[in-house]
Structures are given as structure tokens and as C-alpha cells.
Amino acid sequence: MTNTKITFDQLPDYVYGLVVKMESVESLLRHIVSNHTEQDKWFCIKELSDYLPIKNTVSTIRRKAQQKLIPHHGRGRDIRFLKSEIDQWLRTGVVPNRSDELKTFNSVETADRWKNRHSKNDISKKYTRAKI
């Protein structure tokens, strides 16, 4: 907001401008509320285990979340799942990464990166050191 002084004669114009802005905000809020669907529902782990077509235990779902194999929000024991993301994950089998990269279950690229990081020489050095 600007720090300009408003005169009494300018007051009706400013009030009218505020009314117009409030009407546009109300219109946007009505649009958002009308487009809000059940897809935006949040699941806890137990609700998700009931929702999934293949029944998984709570510990299995928690492990998949820790391994980032299932889209989730939160950390530790406080994990939540967004229904729209779970539905997309069920359709595509792809977990959206927070950095807009995609992580798949059987990623050849991930295996190649691991293989390059742990070359044969590095692994043999580790075992050689362990024997000494």
C-alpha cells in the first residue's frame, strides 16, 4: 500500500476502487471453492491402505514413502498423502519429485549413476581394506 495522503474529495474514488478489488477477490474465491473436488482429499497412512486397490500394510506404505516410491508429504511418523497425487501415481507408476524430476520404480538411470559412483576399483579397495 502506498503512503499517499487521501483528501476528502478523493475518498469516494478510493472506496470505489476497494469495492472493485474486493468483488474480484470474492469472484476468485467462489471459483476456487466451486472447483474444489474430493480429489484434493488428504489421506493418513491407514486411510491410504484402505484406498489402494492392492492392500498394503501400514508398515509397507511407510517404507515405500521413506524410499520415495510413493508420493507423500511430511516426514517421520506424520506422513500425509494427497488423493490426486496417489491417483496419478496409480495411473502412471511415476512419483513426482519435488524438483520436478521424475523418479520411476525401475530407473536404469539411477542404476547407472550408482554403478558409476561405485566403480569396481572403489569396491575392491573397500574389501581390501576390510581384510587388512
GITAQUI-V750638 format. One record per backbone hydrogen bond with DSSP energy under -0.5 kcal/mol. NH is the residue of the N-H (numbers start at 0). CO is the residue of the C=O. Records with the same first field share a line. If there is no record, write none. Layout:
NH = CO, CO
This chain:
9 = 6
10 = 6
13 = 9
14 = 10
15 = 11
16 = 12
17 = 13
18 = 14
19 = 15
20 = 16
21 = 17
22 = 18
23 = 19
24 = 20
25 = 21
26 = 22
27 = 23
28 = 24
29 = 25
30 = 26
31 = 27
32 = 28
33 = 29
34 = 30
35 = 31, 32
36 = 34
39 = 36
40 = 37
42 = 80
47 = 43
48 = 44
49 = 45
50 = 46
51 = 47
54 = 52
60 = 56
61 = 57
62 = 58
63 = 59
64 = 60
65 = 61
66 = 62
67 = 64
68 = 63
69 = 63
72 = 79
74 = 77
77 = 74
78 = 76
79 = 72
80 = 42
82 = 40
83 = 38
85 = 81
86 = 82
87 = 83
88 = 84
89 = 85
90 = 86
91 = 87
92 = 88
94 = 102
95 = 93
96 = 100
99 = 96
102 = 94
103 = 101
104 = 92
106 = 103, 104
107 = 105
110 = 106
111 = 107
112 = 108
113 = 109
114 = 110
115 = 111
116 = 112
117 = 113
118 = 115, 116
122 = 118
123 = 119
124 = 120
125 = 121
126 = 122
127 = 123
128 = 124
129 = 125
130 = 126
131 = 127
